[in-house]
Amino acid sequence: MRGAHGTEQLSKAGAQTRLSEAGVDPKDTRAMVAVVEEARWDALPPDALTLRAWTARADEVLPPKVRAARAGEP
């Protein structure tokens, strides 16, 4: 997201530093949500392997769960 590359192996502290350098306060939930909402999910960097795997799984699991929740199913 935000065009960052080479972030797969960052530690939590490293990720927070990168966020701060990009002008995003890592402790500001609204700022973090804004980053996600502004993300171009169709343009993830090729090296974002974990994020690509997570979004693929979310695409499989979340739509049925959302439909079920809207229908009042458990």
N, C-alpha and C positions, 0 to 999 in steps of 0.2 A: 504494500500500500504506500501511497505517496512516492512511488518510484524508487524506493529503497531496495538495494541489492545486497546480497551477501549477509543476510541477517539470520539465517537458519541456525547458526551455532552461537549466537549471542547469549550471554548470561542475562538474567533479569536486570542486573545493574547496567550491563552494556546496552540492553534494549531501552532502559529508562534514559540513559545518557543520549542515545540516538534520538529519542523522542524529544528530549529537551533541546537538543541541537536543531531540531526541525521546528521548534517553537510550540511544541505540544507539552503541556504540563502532565506528566505521567500520573499524577495524583488527582487530576481533574476529570472526573467521569464524563462530564458533558463534552469536554474536548476530545476524549478518547472515542466517544460515540460518534462525534462529528467526523473523525478520521474514517471510521468504518462506513458511515453513511455516504461519505464522499468518494469512497474507493471505487475504482473501475475493476470490478471482479473479472471482466473479460480480458483484462490487460495485466494480469499478474506476471511478475518476472518469471522466467523459466526456472530460476534457481529457488523459487519459493515452494519447494517440494512439500513441506509439512502443511503449509497453508492451502496448497492445491488439494492435498489429500483430505484435509478437514472440510473444505468447501464442497468437494465431491460427495463426501459422506453426508454432509448437511443437506445437500440437494436430494439425496436418496431418502433420508429419514424425516426431515422437517415437514415437507409438504403433506405427507400422509398424517402426521401428528397434528398439524395445523387444521387440516380438514376434519379430523376426528374431534378436535377440541371445539371447532365451530358447530359440529353436529351434536355436541354434548356427550360424546362417548368418552369413556375413561382412557 
